[in-house]
Amino acid sequence: MNVKETLSAALKSLLLNKIRSFLTMLGVIIGVFAVISLVSLVGGIQNYVEDQFNDLGANLIFVSSGNNNYRGGRPGQNLSSSNLKEEHIELIEKEASDYIDYVTPTVQTVKTIKYKTNNFYTTIIGVSNTADKIFSINAAEGRFLNKSEVNNSSKSVVIGYAMKKKLFSQENPLKKNIKIDGKSYEVVGILAKKNPVYDEALIMPYTTLRDNFDGTTIISIVSKAKSQFPITKAAESVKLAMYRDLHDDEFSVMTQEDILESINSILGILAVALATISGISLLVGGIGIMNIMLVSVTERTREIGLRKALGATSFDIKRQFMIEAVIISLSGGLIGLLLGWLSTLAIKNLVRATVPFWAIPLALGFSVLVGVVFGTYPAVKASKKDPIEALRYE
């Protein structure tokens, strides 16, 4: 038999048992679907994180309490015991002024914001008047916080785009008073639409947040480096400034690139773990293929004997069973690939997920490999059957 005849015979054999053939390839379908979906999801999360960091602005340096650089040292301290102080802001402004343009502390809490009968539970971010330049945020209406409001702990706030729509609907929020814990705060600005972090946030002077809400401490100090210097040089100058008051294990200094590298490293480990789990599913699918092919060899013993008696060689028999195993695994791979692509489209609006080009040949290649590896033993077993004994099989 030539290859064309063997392929035709293999397809006819599989189509005679459609349900069994589909159930056999189900393990491969699930495995490939899981691999494609998880690779796309992890890639989408990486893209989302990078987008969020890019939206923060460029050339940023973050100082946080404790050693949070994921490269050794003790874990960062609890926010309530942060050892960052206002004096450290002044230290950075003074000691690193050659490399730094702007500095702001960040203080955060979560509260319910009230306007008339409307409520909005969100994050309140306390910053200095330079935060708009550091994080590249602009007021679409009104203005951002000024230095006087920060120095005097003024009850002035800037609200995000989404908060405006939620609390005020069609009203103009400017110069309106909102309530937080029973106290009134005046809206002086509305941020332009940017990203979910700022669109739903409320921004006020960090001094106001510190003085009016218990348990709030500076959780980080963010500096914007001058563009004419390497970011590493600016980060080193910030670190030297902090050394004047704190020890090495009491704070960490990281650039955006450092943080992204750490996050991507964690996501990479997660991707490998998930791919391993998906690979186990493919392995189970391969075992299922081998099991069903062995059953098929037993069921078709008389057929094998008859074909050998009519002149089919052991190689012809082996080739047909190998082709059947590869068709099952490859078909499962194609269906799994299609389902994975559809799942990627479904989550594309949540995270910027895409199916990497390399994942397609890898998934299909691995599917064929599963068919070859787990189809070999049943095929060899079928090819070795004695035609006389096979014809006597009941």
N, C-alpha and C positions, 0 to 999 in steps of 0.2 A: 504493500500500500504506500502511495505517495503521501506527502504532507497534507495536501488538500483533502484527500479521502479520509485520512486519519482525523483531521479537524472536523470534517462533516460528521463522522461517526461519533466523535466526542460530544459535539453539540446535540446530536439526536439523543444520545444517552442521558445527557443532563436535562433535556427538555421533557423526557419521559417521566422525570421525577422533579417537577418544578418546585414544589413546596420544600422537598428535602434539600434541593440545591440551594434555595434561598436561605433556608435555616442554617445550612452549612457555611454560607458566606456571611452570615450575620455578625459573627465575631470579628471578621475583617472589616466589615462596614463600621461597626462601633469603634474599633481601634483607630482606623484612618480618620473617621469623623472627629474623634476625641483629639487626635494629634493636630489636625488642621485647625479645629476650633480653639484649642488651648494656645497654640503658637500664635494665632491671630489675636487672641485676647491679650496675651502677655505683650505682644508687639503694640497693640492698641493702647494698653496701659502705659507703656514706655513713651509712646507718642504724646499721650495726654499729659503725663508728668512733665515732659520737656516743654510742651506748649504752655503749661501753667507757669513754669519757671521763666520761660522767655517773656511771658506777659508781665512778670514782676519787674522787668527792666534788665539792663546790662551792667556788667562790672560790679556786682554786688558781693559784699563780704558779710558773713553772718557770725556774730559772737553769741554763743549760748552758754548757759551755766553747766558745769560738769564737762566730762570728756565724752562728747557725742560723735566723734569722728569715725566710729566703727572700725578703727584700726588699732585697737588696744586701749588700755586704760579702763578706769572704772566707768560704769554707766552714768549718764547725766542725772542730775539731781531732780527731785520733784519740783514742779513749778512753784509750789508754795514755799520752798526753801531756796529759791534762786538767790545766788550771791552777786548778781549783777546790780549795780547801783548807778545813780545819776552821775556820781563822780567819775565813773568809767567812761561815760559819754564825753565829759570834759577832757579826760586823759587822751582819748582817741583824737578829739578835735585839736588838741594841743600838740601831742607827740607825733601824730601821723598826718599833719596838715599838708605836708609836701606831696602826699600820695592820695589824699582823700578830699573829695569835694563836699559831701554832705553826710551827716550822721543822724540816725533817729533810733530811739528805743521803741520796742513794741510791747504793749501790755494788752491782754485779752481777757474777756469774760463773755458769758452768754446770758442774755436777759430777754424778757418780753417787752417789746416796744409798743406803746399804746398811742393811738390818735383817735379821739372820739370813741366810737364803738369798735374800731378795728384794732386787732392785735397782730404782732409779727414777732415770732421767736427767732432770734438771730445772734450772730457774733458781734460784739462791740470791740473795736480795735482802737487802742490808744497809741497815738504817734505824736511826733513833733511837727512843726510847720514845714519842714523840709521833705516830708514823706512823699509829697506829690512828685517832687523831682527825682527822688530815689526810686520809687516804684512805677514811675511813668503813668500816673493817674491824673486825669484832668476833670475839672468841674465843667459839666455841660451847661449847667445853670448856676447862677450865684458865684461862689468862690470857694477856695480851699481855706483851711485854718491859717491864721496869721500868728506871728511871734507873740503878740500881746496876749492873745487868747491862751496860748500855751503857758506863758509866764504867770498869768493871773488865774489859771485853772477855770477859765470861763466855761459856762454851760452852753457851748456852741457845738453843733454837730454837722457832719456832712453825711448824706445818706446815699445808698447805692440805687442804681436804676430799678432793680426789681422791688426794692423796698418802697420806692416812690409809688409804683403801680399798685402794690398791695395795700399800703396804708392810706394813700391819698386819692387813688383812682384818677379822676379828672381834675382834682384841685391842684393849685400851685402850692407846693410845700414851703417855698421860701418864706422865711420870717414867721412860719407857723411853729407852735410849741407842741412837742411830743412829751409823753410821760414815761419815765423809767424808774421803777421802785417809788412811785409817787412824786418824783421830782420832775420839774419842767426843764426841757432843753430846747434851744432855738435852732431850727434848720437854717444854715447859712449857705449851703451848697448841695448840688445833686451831681453825682459822678456820672461821667459818660459811660455807656455800656462797654464792659471790658471782659470780665469772666465771672463765673459764679462766686468766687471768693469775695470780690468787691461789689458785685451787683446786688448781693443780699446783705452786705455788711453795713454797719453804722460806724463812722469814724469820729472820734473826739480827741481833744488834747490828752496826752497820756497823764498829764498832771491832774486833769479833771477825773479821769478814770481812777487814778491812784487815790485821790482824796475822797471820792464819793462811794466807792465800792470796796468792801472789806475783802482781804485775802488776795488782792491783786499785786503782783510784783512784775518787774521787768523780766520777760522771758527771753528776749534777745535784743541785741543791738546791731542794727544794719547800717553798713557804710557803703557809699557809692564811690568807687575808685576813679581817679582821673584816668581818662582814656589813653593819655600819652605814655603811661607806665604799664609794665606787665602786671597783671592782676596778682601774681604770686608775690611780687615785690611789695605791693600795697598790703596784701594779707600779712606779710611778715612784719611790716611796720605797725599794723594794728595789734599783732601778737606781742610785740615788744612793748607797746604802750600798756597792754593789760598786765604784763609781767611786773609792772611797777606796784601793783596792789594784790595780785592773785598768783597762786602757784599753777604749775602746768596742768595738774589734775583738777583744778577748780573751774576751768573754762575751756572752750574749744573755739577755734577760728576756722571757718570753712568758706570756700568760694562756692558759687553756683555749680561750677564744674565738679567740685569735690562731692557735693551733695548728690548731683545727678549720677556721678560714678558709683556712689554707695548704693543709691536706689536701684540703678541698673544691675549692679552686682547681685543684689537681693532678688530682683526679678529674674535674673539669669539662673540663679539657683532654683527658684520656684519653677521656672520653665523646664529645667532638667528633671526635677522631681515629677512634674506632671507628665512630661514626655515618657518617663520611665513607667509610670502607671499605665499610660496609654499603650506603651510597648507590651506590657503584660497582657493587655486585652488582645493585641495582635497575636501574641504567643498562644493564648487560649484559642483564638480563632484558628490558628495553624494546627493545633492539636485536634480541634473539631474536624478540620478538613481531613487529616490523616485517619481519624476514627471512622468517618463516613466512607472514605475511600476503601478502607479495609473491609467494611461491611459490604460495599459495592463489589469488591473483588470476590467475596464469598458468595454473594447472591448471583454473580455472573460467571460462576465457575464453568457451567456447561457451555455458555457462550464462548468463553476463552478456549475451551477444548475444541469446540466446533470450528472456530476461526483458525486455530493451529492445524486442525485436520485438513482444512481447505487451503493451507499454504501460508498462513500468516506466520511471520517469524517472531521470536521472543522480543526482538527490538520493536516490531510493529505494536505488539501488545503493550510493552513498557511505554512507548511514545504516546499511545492513546490515553493511558491513565495519567501520564504526566501532563498532557495537554488539558485533560479534564480538571486536574487540580489547579493548574495555572489559570484556566478560564474562570473557575470559581473565585480564586483569590483576587484576580485582576478585576473581575466584575464587582466584587465587594469593595475593592479599592476605589473604583470609579464612582460607585454609589456613595461611599463614605466621603470622597472628595467633593462631590456635588452637595451633599448635606452640610459639610463643613463650610463650603463657600456660601450657602444660603444662611447659615447661622452667623457668619461674619457680616453679611449684609444686614442681618437683623440687629446686630449690636453696633453697627457703624455710626449710628446717630449718637450713641452714648460715649464711645471712645473711638478714636481714629484708627479702627482696626482694618487691616488688609491681609490678604493671603500672600505671604512671601512667594516669589517666583520659585525659589529653590525647594519650597515645601511640596510642590506638585510632582516633579520627577522623583523626589525622595519618597513620597507616599506611594506612588505607583510602582517604583522600583522595589520598595520593601514588600509591597503586596505580591509582586511576581516572585520575589525571593521566598516568601512564606509558602507560596504554592509549590515551588521547586523543592524546597527543603522538606516540607511535610508530605509532599506527594511522591517523593522518591521511593520510600520503603514500600507503600502499597503497590506502586508500579512494578518494582523489582519482584515483589512477591507474586504478582499476577503473571509476570513474564516467565517465571520459573515453573509454573504449573505444568505437570505432565498431561499431554492431550488425552491419553487413554484413560487415566484416572479422572480427569476433568469430565469426560463424557459419561463416566459411570456415576458421577456425583448426583445425589438426589436432593 
